[in-house]
Amino acid sequence: MYYDSMYNGSLYVGMDSFLINISIPSNSETAMTLTGMCSAINFKGLPGYEATVDTSVGDSATATQGQIYCTQADTISGYITRDRVDSPAVLHFYLQVTLANDSAIINHYGSARLIQ
């Protein structure tokens, strides 16, 4: 279960909670795919209990780099961490979605807990 809080700068936009699924391809040691949000998001696992959004769009001159999200123009970037003090069933999320229609950046801060 993922619990999400959304902000546009310091302005609180809203909150939501929903089921997500993280799957790991059997042929990879670092790839992960998160489903249950607007579109599937690919992550790359890193040492230290971290994962970053994997695919980049554009180059250093592109204002909105990140993986395509929801529409072909919105992009998402960010990371997931797991605090070693927390239960292994808790993940912390920081995601940024750049909306192409008005260049607004929506920050998503949240946590996910394993439910069984």
TAHU-V982307 format. One record per residue. N is the residue number from 1. RES is the residue in one letter. PHI is phi in radians with two decimals (NA if undefined). Layout:
[[N & RES & PHI] [N & RES & PHI]]
This chain:
[[1 & M & NA] [2 & Y & -1.86] [3 & Y & -1.97] [4 & D & -2.15] [5 & S & -2.09] [6 & M & -2.07] [7 & Y & -2.37] [8 & N & -1.95] [9 & G & 1.17] [10 & S & -1.67] [11 & L & -1.45] [12 & Y & -1.20] [13 & V & -1.75] [14 & G & 2.87] [15 & M & -2.49] [16 & D & -2.78] [17 & S & -2.53] [18 & F & -2.84] [19 & L & -1.41] [20 & I & -2.17] [21 & N & -2.32] [22 & I & -1.97] [23 & S & -2.05] [24 & I & -2.18] [25 & P & -1.06] [26 & S & -1.17] [27 & N & -1.67] [28 & S & -2.28] [29 & E & -1.72] [30 & T & -2.25] [31 & A & -1.44] [32 & M & -2.47] [33 & T & -2.20] [34 & L & -1.80] [35 & T & -2.14] [36 & G & 2.05] [37 & M & -1.59] [38 & C & -1.00] [39 & S & -2.53] [40 & A & -1.14] [41 & I & -2.09] [42 & N & -1.62] [43 & F & -2.12] [44 & K & -2.02] [45 & G & -1.27] [46 & L & -2.16] [47 & P & -1.07] [48 & G & 1.49] [49 & Y & 1.06] [50 & E & -2.26] [51 & A & -2.55] [52 & T & -2.04] [53 & V & -1.04] [54 & D & -1.45] [55 & T & -1.57] [56 & S & -1.89] [57 & V & -2.01] [58 & G & 1.46] [59 & D & -2.39] [60 & S & -1.13] [61 & A & -1.51] [62 & T & -1.45] [63 & A & -1.20] [64 & T & -2.04] [65 & Q & -1.38] [66 & G & 2.48] [67 & Q & -1.45] [68 & I & -1.02] [69 & Y & -2.41] [70 & C & 1.15] [71 & T & -1.95] [72 & Q & -1.29] [73 & A & -1.97] [74 & D & -1.30] [75 & T & -2.25] [76 & I & -2.26] [77 & S & -2.50] [78 & G & 2.45] [79 & Y & -2.69] [80 & I & -2.16] [81 & T & -2.30] [82 & R & -2.27] [83 & D & -1.29] [84 & R & -1.14] [85 & V & -1.37] [86 & D & -1.18] [87 & S & -1.02] [88 & P & -1.11] [89 & A & -1.66] [90 & V & -2.09] [91 & L & -2.04] [92 & H & -1.91] [93 & F & -2.00] [94 & Y & -2.35] [95 & L & -2.21] [96 & Q & -2.07] [97 & V & -1.94] [98 & T & -1.73] [99 & L & -1.51] [100 & A & -1.22] [101 & N & -1.16] [102 & D & -2.42] [103 & S & 1.05] [104 & A & -1.20] [105 & I & -1.96] [106 & I & -1.81] [107 & N & -1.61] [108 & H & -1.94] [109 & Y & -1.99] [110 & G & -2.85] [111 & S & -2.45] [112 & A & -2.18] [113 & R & -2.10] [114 & L & -1.19] [115 & I & -2.03] [116 & Q & -2.27]]
